[in-house]
Amino acid sequence: MPSPLEKELTVMLVDNEPARAAIVEQAMIDSGYRVIRRLENAKNLTEAVTEFQPDMVIIDIESPDRDMLENMSRLTKDNPRPIVMFAEEDDSRHVEAAIRAGVSAYVVDGVNSGSVKALLQVAIARFREFQALRLELESVKSQLEDRKLIDKAKGLIMKHQKCDEPAAYQALRKLAMDRSQRMTDVARNIISVMELMGGSK
Amino acid sequence: MSQMETNITQNGAPVRIGFIPLIDCAPFVIAQEKGFFLKEGVNVELSKEASWASIRDKVAFNILDGAHMLASMPIAASLGIGSIKAAMQTSFTVSHNGNGITIGNALYEELKHYAASSLDIRTGVALKKMLNSRSADAAPLRFAVVYPYSSHNYQLRDWLCRAGVDSDKDVQIVVVPPVKMLNSLRQGDIDGYCVGEPWNSLAVEQGVGHMLVTGYEIWGSTPEKVFGVNSAWAEQNQEVHLSIIRALEKACLWVDEPSNQTELLSILSHPDYLNCTLEQLVYGFSAIKPKGQFDWPMEAYQRFSGSVINKPLPSYALWIMAQMYRWQQLGGIRSLNKVAEQVYRQDLYNKALGLPEEGESRDWYLSAEEEATWLDAVAAGKIRLHPDGILTGFDKSVK
């Protein structure tokens, strides 16, 4: 953590994921940094950097607008430069960690490298956290989707075979076992076949 | 193909190859989708990337083993230009050409007042005249390229320079990602751009702008994208690297085969790849161009296959280093021959395809005297690419 006596490091955050940007911004403020600007859309990225002159820009590595910053860093020495340029032998690991976490950063010359590293750590941690949350959400979502598919297939079997729900479930399960397929794949097949035959109407 | 699938090499870990969703990523996509990688016994995982900077960083830090790269990228990375110094190399050129310069309607209409004929617009003569008559406090014209270390940037600057326009003082050059070019032009954020197809043809077709000249017309046939790899990875995985080169070579032939075009476009348009409509892709490959208000043929001459295209040309590395020097990206460098040879590896290309070695006679080598003056001579315009392109070499008799 930076000592309060140090010059306040100003940061610009560029992220089209508003939820993540909010988390990262809060974490940075909590750690004592000043987030001078948060951009969701990088349309005026170069103008914003010129106007606010942040010490550091943190941008999602998957943003196509990174290449704009690459060009800026070339134009004058005052513009932030890609952090990979500062990755000396001994501390290239934190840059690699950042890239893996999906964080890329641009830093102006002469900023205290300890603060840069600390700030990068905050961003990396929040990006990872967000990624974990998203994976969890996706898995819950796909479980829900799976459930819906299976329910639909069961309904079709019940209607077609005139059987009850447990029997339909058993039939589905047996098919999956016999074909060594996932239940959802079997369900999807059944639905498409039935739809083809007009059975789902 | 199924019996081949068991022949997968290196303890199952896939080779990670990055690509940017552009038309010239086609050989990578086809090698994957049509099983050319698999037939060579390599398990490849393609990773769609959002920016050239991301490709560079991920290859430099071994998150990717190799990638679809701008031909200048392995040179810039190996020299540490605009990034950490990270040894990269290429042994396979994926494509030649494909770029064009397009300007917006407003600028085009204005240029008409300064042009005696359409030729004056195409050569930039009208632009020069217009800039001369502009008041000093007028907002500068803005041209976009896709990346600072790219053929697009160098070709645009060369074209401007030949017309007598100072690309640093008389106009402003900014970077805009390819997919955003058309919209930026439409909204007037930029006045023109140099980008790969189909973004030039689409501007013409949609009535947003006018394509003035192709990269092919500026430089002749020159490498555009390469298969660039992390040099340390290449060192440790030579067999795999050679297998990938063989697979890409076959994929390139497949891409250039006209009878495959329908399938090619349908694969490329898939959400995993370019995620666009077939209509958007067709101009990238076909010689048929939309009808615009101009009377000149505009083929970008994008080519993918054959040894004249695929074999790495160290002479092109010499040319690119001189462009970097010319536009103040590179301060100076002593051993041009050595860098060109280490980054553009003809030996591995020959080895992969079972071709004879080049031997000691490297016809592209600069003599000691030439090497000492090369950067300045190219920067001063005393040496140009031969009008037919890099394969014919350089025109060293420019006055």
Interface residues (C-beta under 8 A of the other chain):
Chain A: T46 I61 E62 S63 P64 D65 R66 D67 M68 L69 E70 N71 S73 R74 P82 V84 M85 A87 S92 V95 E96 I99 R100 S104
Chain B: A50 S51 W52 A53 S54 R56 D57 K58 A60 F61 I63 G82 S83 I84 V146 Y147 P148 I173 V174 V175 V176 P177 V179 K180 Q329
